[in-house]
Amino acid sequence: MKMQKDVVPASTSAPLQAQFVTITEEEAGQRIDNYLLRVCKGVPKSHVYRILRSGEVRVNKGRIDQLYRLVQGDVVRIPPIRLAEKPENHVPAAEFKIIFEDSHLLVIDKPAGVAVHGGSGVSFGVIEQLRASRPDAKFLELVHRLDRETSGLLLLAKKRSALTSLHEQMRDGETDKRYLTMVAGDWKNARQHIKLALHKYTTADGERRVSVSEDGMPSHTIFSLLKKFDGFALLEAELKTGRTHQIRVHLSSSGFPILGDDKYGDFPLNKALQKATETRGALKRMFLHAHQITFTHPESGKNMTLNAPLAAECERFLVSLGKPLN
């Protein structure tokens, strides 16, 4: 549902009227507050919750609270909302390399340097660009996130039922996500568990950061050694929990920073790696790539394992290191 006709700029003289919207199958299951925040683009959160508390929003002519979950066929009354006129922010349409697609799912290979969604100083990301390139898509939502500098597999749902199913699988630990990463240091163990509780916070300039803290969220990553070089190691990381920046902080806090990590890495080394030498190529990005994911298809129930080949710039750097020591 689009709200262009529902939200009227402050400069217009058109009379404002309440809108009555019938909830579709794809919109069902959402909490009313999340639904309103999504369809009333640009309306402050505080205003959305105020009209909910005041009873101006009705479902089937009755009052509801912000926790009410919408049902297919519900008729929602959205009161008149007036917005200050803002310049339209144009999002360029874009498609990305598709790994898998059907009527329920879209799985792409996200390049490094592209945010998954707008916000925090980024005007748009993968989800906004995909929606712009697929204007007829009734539903398209991110199933999970990848850091901006991480490349690889990104799942999107084309139906709300698929989104709900995959979120349940992730919450219950039924998905298997694997990453390839290269770290600095003399990695010893063939297989190593790292369990460090992580605390998420925001810096003074608004950046999201994570630190190891006893009162943080329990976090668990399993690392397997794939190739060992002089001063570097190629690892596969298996996520047992899915915390923000988990792999990056687990490795950095254990003394093995990811090459090219601009938040938790070895900054002098990162700078040196940007120029090739006689013994290796250049690396100008973070070496972290989501290369494999296993999950149950939300419609067929089939077990699926999808792979994305290591990003070209990481593959070139890896090849430049020559024969591994192990």
DOVOGU-608650 format. One record per residue: x, y, z of N, C-alpha, C in turn; residue in one letter; residue number from 1. Coordinates in steps of 0.001 Angstrom, whole numbers, plus 500000, padded with zeros to 6 digits. Layout:
! residues N
      nx      ny      nz     cax     cay     caz      cx      cy      cz  residu  num
       X       Y       Z       X       Y       Z       X       Y       Z       A  NUM
...
END
This chain:
! residues 326
      nx      ny      nz     cax     cay     caz      cx      cy      cz  residu  num
  500845  498804  500000  500000  500000  500000  500876  501240  500000       M    1
  500578  502219  499177  501362  503454  499128  500596  504566  499821       K    2
  501352  505461  500469  500700  506490  501273  500718  507866  500623       M    3
  501133  507946  499335  501248  509272  498735  499961  510071  498856       Q    4
  498820  509394  498692  497563  510136  498731  497088  510366  500166       K    5
  497680  509650  501127  497229  509744  502518  497963  510847  503279       D    6
  499246  511030  502941  500062  512009  503643  500149  513261  502786       V    7
  499666  514365  503301  499541  515577  502499  500575  516608  502945       V    8
  501385  517169  502000  502365  518184  502365  501709  519398  503013       P    9
  502456  520075  503880  501930  521207  504638  501502  522354  503735       A   10
  502136  522446  502544  501867  523590  501683  500560  523469  500902       S   11
  499955  522250  500902  498751  522069  500094  497511  522597  500799       T   12
  496515  522963  499990  495263  523440  500575  494182  522362  500525       S   13
  494532  521167  500043  493552  520081  499913  493048  519670  501289       A   14
  491738  519414  501424  491220  518970  502720  491761  517589  503067       P   15
  492096  517392  504341  492641  516124  504792  491515  515192  505209       L   16
  491615  513932  504811  490594  512956  505163  491244  511693  505680       Q   17
  490509  510999  506554  490983  509706  507034  490960  508707  505886       A   18
  491879  507755  505924  491938  506706  504916  491522  505379  505543       Q   19
  490833  504555  504790  490430  503222  505253  491111  502187  504366       F   20
  491932  501357  504980  492756  500406  504239  492413  498985  504667       V   21
  492201  498101  503704  491937  496688  504002  493244  495913  503946       T   22
  493540  495176  505010  494806  494466  505144  494818  493222  504250       I   23
  495890  493105  503459  496052  491965  502556  496740  490807  503275       T   24
  496819  489669  502593  497496  488488  503152  498952  488806  503478       E   25
  499611  489572  502603  501032  489880  502811  501245  490844  503981       E   26
  500254  491669  504263  500398  492639  505355  499994  492060  506700       E   27
  499247  490962  506690  498768  490345  507928  499934  489830  508760       A   28
  499723  489821  510084  500748  489311  510997  501620  490385  511604       G   29
  501599  491597  511034  502411  492691  511579  501718  493321  512778       Q   30
  502521  493853  513694  501948  494697  514745  501498  496007  514113       R   31
  500421  496560  514640  499857  497781  514065  500857  498933  514085       I   32
  501688  499029  515152  502643  500145  515199  503699  500005  514104       D   33
  504204  498783  513891  505198  498576  512837  504598  498820  511449       N   34
  503347  498426  511268  502665  498654  509994  502565  500153  509701       Y   35
  502142  500919  510704  501986  502365  510502  503328  503044  510253       L   36
  504362  502608  510971  505688  503202  510774  506184  502945  509351       L   37
  505795  501786  508787  506251  501442  507438  505480  502227  506385       R   38
  504150  502326  506533  503363  502965  505472  503337  504492  505591       V   39
  503547  505015  506792  503546  506474  506975  504985  506987  506903       C   40
  505612  506813  505754  507004  507221  505578  507170  508702  505923       K   41
  508192  509003  506727  508486  510390  507059  507733  510939  508241       G   42
  506760  510193  508760  506018  510657  509941  506833  510292  511187       V   43
  507079  511243  512084  507878  510936  513282  507250  509797  514097       P   44
  508119  508955  514667  507656  507834  515494  506723  508316  516591       K   45
  507110  509428  517225  506332  509939  518355  504893  510247  517927       S   46
  504728  510738  516697  503387  511078  516211  502569  509811  515946       H   47
  503231  508792  515389  502537  507516  515129  502013  506934  516443       V   48
  502859  506928  517483  502418  506359  518769  501367  507240  519442       Y   49
  501411  508545  519172  500405  509440  519753  499021  509159  519167       R   50
  498950  508965  517830  497641  508706  517228  497122  507315  517610       I   51
  498046  506398  517926  497619  505084  518426  497028  505210  519833       L   52
  497741  505953  520698  497290  506110  522094  495961  506855  522164       R   53
  495779  507809  521258  494580  508654  521313  493338  507956  520749       S   54
  493542  506799  520110  492401  506086  519545  492000  506560  518164       G   55
  492816  507427  517535  492501  507911  516187  492659  506810  515145       E   56
  493549  505844  515449  493678  504680  514571  492677  503631  515042       V   57
  491843  503145  514132  490848  502121  514482  491023  500909  513582       R   58
  490706  499746  514117  490672  498517  513323  489277  497935  513440       V   59
  488620  497775  512299  487235  497294  512263  486339  498136  513186       N   60
  486581  499467  513150  485826  500478  513897  486066  500458  515410       K   61
  486981  499597  515861  487246  499528  517299  488637  500023  517646       G   62
  488820  500426  518916  490132  500872  519388  491040  499658  519584       R   63
  492323  499839  519342  493317  498782  519552  494546  499428  520206       I   64
  495394  498590  520817  496652  499140  521329  497770  498847  520341       D   65
  498970  499355  520634  500070  499275  519673  500574  497847  519467       Q   66
  500179  496904  520325  500641  495518  520199  499709  494662  519342       L   67
  498589  495227  518898  497630  494471  518109  498281  493979  516814       Y   68
  498069  492682  516508  498595  492109  515265  497485  492057  514214       R   69
  497795  492589  513054  496809  492699  511982  496445  491335  511399       L   70
  495188  491202  511007  494650  489982  510412  494164  490322  509004       V   71
  494325  489377  508078  493847  489604  506714  492364  489980  506737       Q   72
  492029  491043  506026  490647  491507  505971  490332  492607  506962       G   73
  491222  492863  507933  491021  493981  508859  490902  495280  508071       D   74
  489989  496164  508515  489885  497489  507916  490477  498490  508901       V   75
  491571  499124  508493  492295  500048  509356  491948  501484  508984       V   76
  491550  502257  509994  491318  503692  509784  492601  504425  510134       R   77
  493189  505103  509148  494394  505910  509367  493972  507369  509327       I   78
  494154  508099  510429  493681  509483  510485  494461  510388  509543       P   79
  493935  511587  509243  494679  512537  508397  496020  512882  509038       P   80
  497064  512864  508220  498412  513183  508717  498997  514244  507804       I   81
  499457  515331  508407  500037  516425  507620  501561  516441  507840       R   82
  502291  516509  506743  503756  516526  506806  504288  517830  506228       L   83
  505417  518281  506762  506126  519385  506113  506654  518852  504786       A   84
  506600  519666  503758  507029  519208  502440  508538  519060  502414       E   85
  508998  517928  501917  510436  517661  501840  510798  517348  500392       K   86
  512026  517692  500001  512444  517325  498643  512475  515809  498508       P   87
  512007  515317  497367  511968  513872  497157  513379  513326  497007       E   88
  513673  512247  497745  515000  511642  497712  514993  510517  496686       N   89
  515648  510733  495555  515613  509752  494479  516542  508585  494790       H   90
  516009  507375  494715  516803  506169  494914  517036  505529  493557       V   91
  518287  505401  493151  518548  504768  491852  518232  503281  491910       P   92
  517495  502797  490910  517183  501372  490855  518458  500581  490594       A   93
  518557  499408  491193  519731  498549  490968  519345  497101  491173       A   94
  519968  496242  490397  519853  494799  490604  521231  494290  491026       E   95
  521251  493168  491697  522499  492576  492165  522569  491136  491682       F   96
  523749  490546  491745  523923  489164  491293  522989  488246  492080       K   97
  522120  487546  491372  521135  486680  492019  521681  485257  492156       I   98
  521672  484742  493373  522097  483376  493656  520905  482419  493573       I   99
  519741  482900  494034  518526  482084  494001  517314  483009  494037       F  100
  516264  482625  493299  515020  483385  493374  513845  482496  493027       E  101
  512768  482604  493799  511493  482004  493457  510398  482937  493959       D  102
  509172  482452  494088  508068  483325  494480  508121  483736  495947       S  103
  508973  483078  496745  509052  483368  498182  510330  484085  498586       H  104
  511423  483792  497880  512740  484268  498307  513519  484919  497175       L  105
  514384  485839  497566  515399  486400  496676  516709  486375  497458       L  106
  517713  485715  496905  519026  485637  497564  520050  486232  496613       V  107
  520737  487268  497071  521706  487953  496213  523116  487830  496790       I  108
  524096  488145  495943  525498  488223  496357  525820  489715  496483       D  109
  525774  490215  497704  525976  491654  497923  527459  492028  497800       K  110
  527770  493068  497034  529167  493513  496981  529559  494279  498246       P  111
  530849  494312  498534  531345  495113  499661  531149  496592  499355       A  112
  530963  497391  500404  530829  498829  500239  529418  499314  500030       G  113
  528458  498392  499990  527050  498749  499797  526277  498424  501071       V  114
  525593  499417  501643  524790  499188  502843  523552  498378  502476       A  115
  523036  497596  503441  521833  496808  503139  520578  497671  503182       V  116
  520613  498778  503953  519465  499696  503992  519946  501100  504325       H  117
  519107  502093  504061  519453  503477  504355  519448  503745  505850       G  118
  520081  504863  506240  520168  505239  507652  521609  505449  508041       G  119
  521822  506093  509201  523169  506359  509722  524075  507014  508677       S  120
  523543  508060  508034  524337  508800  507060  524289  508218  505655       G  121
  523612  507077  505477  523469  506467  504146  522041  506704  503672       V  122
  521878  507347  502517  520531  507724  502082  519728  506536  501564       S  123
  520412  505510  501057  519705  504321  500586  520672  503141  500570       F  124
  520087  501931  500512  520894  500718  500486  520298  499705  499544       G  125
  520720  498449  499707  520282  497362  498826  518761  497272  498754       V  126
  518093  497290  499907  516646  497069  499917  515912  498183  499168       I  127
  516335  499441  499375  515680  500549  498675  515941  500474  497165       E  128
  517162  500087  496779  517483  499999  495350  516727  498858  494670       Q  129
  516589  497735  495364  515840  496614  494799  514359  496959  494654       L  130
  513815  497653  495658  512405  498059  495556  512200  499019  494396       R  131
  513185  499914  494186  513078  500864  493081  513148  500153  491733       A  132
  513919  499066  491658  514066  498341  490393  512927  497358  490157       S  133
  512143  497088  491228  511013  496151  491121  509744  496837  491649       R  134
  509278  497861  490961  508136  498641  491475  506848  497838  491624       P  135
  506739  496708  490929  505521  495903  491020  505569  494880  492153       D  136
  506706  494780  492829  506821  493814  493925  505916  494246  495082       A  137
  505001  493366  495482  504070  493715  496556  504744  493685  497918       K  138
  505789  492857  498042  506444  492698  499339  507910  492346  499091       F  139
  508806  493057  499757  510232  492750  499675  510900  493286  500936       L  140
  511380  492379  501770  511978  492770  503052  513269  491997  503291       E  141
  514218  492635  503977  515450  491970  504384  515148  490905  505428       L  142
  515714  489710  505258  515584  488658  506266  516620  488870  507371       V  143
  517803  489341  506995  518887  489590  507954  519754  490702  507379       H  144
  520827  491026  508068  521696  492115  507620  523123  491626  507408       R  145
  523855  492369  506598  525298  492223  506489  525906  493597  506699       L  146
  527067  493655  507323  527761  494935  507455  528047  495504  506066       D  147
  528155  496804  506006  528366  497474  504715  529600  496939  503984       R  148
  530690  496682  504716  531935  496256  504091  532039  494740  503921       E  149
  531006  494011  504331  530982  492552  504157  530272  492222  502855       T  150
  530841  491313  502088  530209  490869  500837  529540  489520  501070       S  151
  528744  489093  500076  528221  487739  500111  526715  487617  500221       G  152
  526276  486451  500667  524874  486057  500638  523980  486919  501513       L  153
  522938  487459  500899  521949  488257  501614  520571  487759  501220       L  154
  519767  487378  502221  518426  486832  501978  517378  487927  502086       L  155
  516444  487928  501127  515286  488813  501164  514030  487979  500977       L  156
  512966  488363  501674  511693  487652  501579  510756  488391  500634       A  157
  510051  487625  499777  509078  488200  498852  507648  487989  499338       K  158
  507518  487282  500466  506222  487094  501116  506409  487210  502619       K  159
  505397  487747  503304  505505  487883  504765  505642  486520  505438       R  160
  504964  485498  504899  505060  484156  505487  506494  483637  505428       S  161
  507213  483970  504348  508612  483550  504219  509487  484285  505234       A  162
  509232  485576  505410  509990  486366  506382  509807  485808  507793       L  163
  508569  485526  508158  508268  484992  509487  508938  483640  509698       T  164
  508859  482769  508694  509451  481434  508793  510963  481507  508983       S  165
  511632  482336  508193  513092  482428  508273  513539  483081  509576       L  166
  512776  484066  510048  513103  484672  511341  512984  483646  512465       H  167
  511962  482791  512390  511797  481743  513408  512964  480752  513353       E  168
  513376  480389  512140  514502  479458  511991  515786  480048  512580       Q  169
  516013  481336  512321  517223  481982  512842  517166  482098  514363       M  170
  515979  482451  514881  515825  482585  516334  516025  481241  517039       R  171
  515588  480152  516386  515686  478821  516990  516999  478117  516665       D  172
  517923  478820  515990  519227  478241  515686  519194  477153  514624       G  173
  518198  477207  513719  518042  476167  512707  518692  476525  511374       E  174
  519274  477710  511274  519999  478082  510061  521497  477934  510322       T  175
  522259  477797  509266  523714  477650  509379  524350  478683  508455       D  176
  525022  479684  509043  525647  480743  508255  527169  480634  508382       K  177
  527855  480598  507242  529312  480469  507228  529933  481643  506467       R  178
  531054  482129  507006  531782  483256  506413  533229  482848  506164       Y  179
  533837  483443  505142  535273  483316  504919  535922  484623  505355       L  180
  537012  484509  506092  537706  485715  506552  539194  485443  506640       T  181
  539994  486484  506449  541436  486355  506628  541874  487276  507746       M  182
  542679  486712  508651  543119  487452  509839  544627  487583  509862       V  183
  545090  488543  510651  546515  488711  510898  546899  487927  512148       A  184
  548074  487283  512117  548547  486559  513299  548856  485107  513003       G  185
  549417  484429  514010  549836  483032  513883  548748  482127  514473       D  186
  547729  481850  513668  546599  481031  514118  547055  479577  514275       W  187
  546729  478959  515414  547245  477622  515714  546245  476494  515489       K  188
  545015  476658  515987  544086  475535  516083  543332  475263  514788       N  189
  543124  473983  514504  542353  473595  513323  540894  474002  513490       A  190
  540396  473919  514711  539010  474296  515009  538978  474938  516390       R  191
  538370  476095  516474  538399  476836  517739  537052  477513  518004       Q  192
  536531  477307  519222  535304  477971  519661  535682  479271  520369       H  193
  534999  480349  520052  535160  481602  520801  533800  481991  521352       I  194
  533731  482073  522676  532494  482468  523363  532808  483698  524211       K  195
  532456  484855  523696  532667  486119  524403  531368  486921  524343       L  196
  530854  487329  525502  529619  488112  525549  529865  489494  524942       A  197
  528914  489976  524159  529092  491230  523422  528059  492273  523829       L  198
  528559  493494  524002  527705  494635  524380  527694  495638  523237       H  199
  526498  496028  522806  526341  496975  521694  526118  498375  522248       K  200
  526798  499363  521673  526624  500749  522103  526794  501684  520912       Y  201
  526489  502935  521117  526609  503939  520058  527619  504998  520479       T  202
  528546  505337  519581  529562  506348  519884  528937  507736  519856       T  203
  529716  508722  520286  529221  510102  520340  528814  510612  518964       A  204
  529467  510102  517903  529110  510566  516551  528088  509654  515880       D  205
  527439  508790  516675  526315  508002  516165  526663  506673  515537       G  206
  527930  506233  515617  528329  504948  515034  528010  503796  515964       E  207
  527539  502686  515373  527293  501480  516166  528617  500775  516429       R  208
  528859  500434  517673  530068  499690  518038  529712  498570  519000       R  209
  530611  497615  519108  530403  496459  519973  531684  496196  520749       V  210
  531537  495842  522016  532695  495510  522834  532420  494226  523617       S  211
  533505  493559  524035  533373  492380  524888  533057  492861  526296       V  212
  532004  492304  526893  531578  492732  528220  530890  491573  528934       S  213
  531188  491399  530219  530604  490298  530991  529080  490374  531025       E  214
  528538  491599  531004  527076  491740  531063  526452  491888  529669       D  215
  527217  491522  528627  526713  491592  527259  525903  490359  526892       G  216
  525523  490283  525621  524731  489159  525116  525645  487964  524845       M  217
  525229  486751  525278  526038  485555  524994  526252  485421  523486       P  218
  527496  485132  523082  527829  485072  521660  528834  483950  521422       S  219
  528634  483223  520324  529433  482013  520082  529735  481894  518599       H  220
  531026  481796  518270  531468  481569  516894  532453  480407  516878       T  221
  532346  479551  515862  533311  478468  515676  534160  478795  514456       I  222
  535491  478771  514636  536409  479082  513545  537177  477829  513138       F  223
  537255  477599  511817  538026  476476  511279  539139  477033  510401       S  224
  540357  476511  510585  541505  476961  509804  541473  476299  508429       L  225
  541463  477101  507385  541470  476576  506016  542864  476628  505402       L  226
  543496  477779  505488  544848  477942  504931  545663  478860  505840       K  227
  546928  478487  506008  547811  479285  506858  548977  479821  506025       K  228
  549244  481115  506197  550343  481764  505496  551267  482412  506524       F  229
  552341  482984  506047  553272  483676  506948  552627  484976  507430       D  230
  552102  484959  508658  551495  486158  509240  550011  486296  509005       G  231
  549431  485414  508190  547997  485482  507896  547365  484096  507989       F  232
  546036  484058  508161  545313  482785  508150  543935  482991  507533       A  233
  543546  482062  506648  542210  482059  506067  541341  481138  506915       L  234
  540241  481675  507435  539361  480928  508332  537955  480851  507775       L  235
  537232  479805  508187  535790  479773  507997  535156  480006  509357       E  236
  534240  480969  509420  533545  481292  510672  532126  480754  510591       A  237
  531730  480002  511611  530370  479455  511704  529651  480161  512848       E  238
  528612  480880  512513  527881  481639  513528  526914  480733  514290       L  239
  527073  480677  515605  526108  479960  516445  525102  480946  517048       K  240
  525490  482219  517132  524573  483314  517468  524783  484389  516408       T  241
  523895  485361  516345  523977  486363  515272  524015  487782  515791       G  242
  525024  488102  516585  525130  489460  517144  525770  490425  516145       R  243
  525502  491705  516321  526124  492747  515509  527643  492666  515618       T  244
  528342  492671  514476  529811  492676  514400  530446  491497  515148       H  245
  529702  490397  515307  530172  489285  516149  531523  488717  515706       Q  246
  531645  488355  514425  532889  487749  513944  534049  488723  514111       I  247
  533814  489982  513773  534870  490999  513824  535390  491198  515237       R  248
  534476  491283  516209  534884  491548  517592  535466  490294  518244       V  249
  534897  489133  517965  535455  487890  518508  536904  487703  518066       H  250
  537182  487984  516794  538555  487815  516300  539495  488896  516819       L  251
  539054  490149  516752  539889  491251  517215  540242  491105  518696       S  252
  539251  490729  519518  539465  490594  520959  540339  489395  521306       S  253
  540462  488468  520353  541307  487285  520563  542706  487480  519988       S  254
  542977  488678  519463  544309  488980  518950  544516  488660  517482       G  255
  543420  488427  516746  543522  488101  515326  542596  489011  514515       F  256
  542959  490281  514339  542072  491220  513625  541885  490821  512162       P  257
  540672  491063  511657  540383  490805  510244  541107  491839  509388       I  258
  541728  491388  508316  542420  492294  507409  541429  493296  506821       L  259
  541784  494573  506892  540961  495618  506300  539809  496094  507170       G  260
  539680  495570  508386  538575  495991  509267  538871  497396  509792       D  261
  538019  498368  509397  538274  499764  509756  537697  500158  511114       D  262
  537044  499223  511809  536510  499520  513144  537270  498812  514251       K  263
  537609  497553  514034  538224  496749  515099  539578  496174  514676       Y  264
  540074  496576  513511  541276  495958  512956  542582  496610  513378       G  265
  543656  496171  512715  545001  496711  512906  545170  497815  511866       D  266
  544999  499062  512305  544938  500176  511347  546239  500391  510566       F  267
  547426  500342  511210  548671  500473  510422  548809  499351  509390       P  268
  548430  498123  509770  548507  497008  508823  547529  497223  507667       L  269
  546307  497662  507984  545320  497923  506927  545865  498898  505892       N  270
  546527  499943  506389  547078  500959  505483  548176  500357  504610       K  271
  549032  499535  505231  550118  498902  504481  549579  497939  503424       A  272
  548494  497244  503735  547935  496256  502812  547338  496886  501559       L  273
  547051  498171  501610  546443  498832  500458  547405  498964  499277       Q  274
  548708  498739  499542  549705  498770  498468  550324  497388  498301       K  275
  550424  496948  497074  551027  495643  496799  552530  495662  497089       A  276
  553081  494506  497418  554531  494350  497616  555020  493225  496699       T  277
  556297  492879  496828  556845  491801  496004  556267  490445  496378       E  278
  555761  490327  497618  555302  489018  498105  553785  488868  498160       T  279
  553066  489945  497901  551593  489848  497965  550942  490990  497181       R  280
  549651  490804  496864  548887  491845  496196  548324  492839  497200       G  281
  547562  493793  496696  546947  494811  497549  545570  494332  498014       A  282
  545169  494814  499190  543822  494550  499699  543237  495871  500167       L  283
  542155  496310  499535  541598  497630  499825  540199  497546  500432       K  284
  539863  496395  501032  538555  496219  501660  538710  495267  502842       R  285
  537648  495107  503608  537665  494135  504697  537503  492733  504119       M  286
  538340  491814  504566  538299  490432  504077  537298  489642  504917       F  287
  536015  489828  504627  534938  489093  505293  533830  488887  504266       L  288
  533481  487609  504033  532560  487266  502949  531606  486173  503417       H  289
  530299  486441  503300  529282  485452  503673  529164  484454  502525       A  290
  529776  483262  502672  529911  482375  501506  528914  481223  501484       H  291
  528257  480922  502628  527334  479791  502610  526224  479971  503636       Q  292
  525014  479564  503271  523903  479565  504223  523023  478343  503963       I  293
  522598  477714  505048  521707  476556  504982  520441  476860  505776       T  294
  519286  476587  505189  518010  476862  505845  516946  475962  505234       F  295
  515764  475962  505821  514628  475206  505288  513754  476151  504473       T  296
  513452  475761  503243  512619  476624  502407  511255  476819  503082       H  297
  510809  478071  503233  509587  478348  504003  508316  477762  503415       P  298
  508311  477454  502125  507106  476905  501505  507210  475392  501305       E  299
  508300  474933  500682  508420  473512  500335  508906  472649  501496       S  300
  509583  473261  502468  510156  472492  503568  511465  471812  503192       G  301
  511943  472078  501982  513185  471465  501495  514400  472116  502161       K  302
  515388  471288  502512  516633  471807  503071  517470  472408  501941       N  303
  517899  473662  502102  518636  474359  501051  519986  474839  501561       M  304
  521028  474628  500750  522347  475193  501029  522758  476009  499811       T  305
  522998  477298  500027  523391  478199  498943  524811  478693  499185       L  306
  525551  478926  498090  526942  479391  498189  527177  480586  497281       N  307
  528061  481467  497727  528511  482585  496897  530035  482534  496857       A  308
  530633  482495  495664  532094  482400  495569  532769  483610  496228       P  309
  533960  483391  496739  534708  484471  497386  534812  485663  496443       L  310
  534557  486853  496981  534587  488075  496168  535931  488204  495446       A  311
  535884  488717  494222  537064  488744  493340  538265  489433  493978       A  312
  538038  490559  494654  539172  491294  495231  539830  490514  496355       E  313
  539025  489734  497112  539585  488881  498168  540299  487678  497550       C  314
  539704  487108  496509  540311  485955  495824  541676  486326  495240       E  315
  541783  487534  494645  543067  487974  494075  544128  488093  495154       R  316
  543744  488648  496310  544701  488799  497405  545136  487421  497905       F  317
  544189  486512  498052  544491  485165  498520  545468  484462  497580       L  318
  545202  484529  496292  546071  483896  495297  547473  484491  495317       V  319
  547548  485816  495562  548844  486494  495568  549771  486031  496692       S  320
  549185  485418  497722  550000  484969  498866  550761  483688  498550       L  321
  550406  483031  497456  551136  481827  497063  550672  480581  497806       G  322
  551557  479606  497879  551220  478317  498473  551109  478440  499993       K  323
  550029  477919  500580  549912  477988  502044  550914  477101  502757       P  324
  551127  477384  504031  552099  476637  504840  551545  475284  505287       L  325
  550231  475164  505374  549650  473895  505842  549202  473012  504675       N  326
END
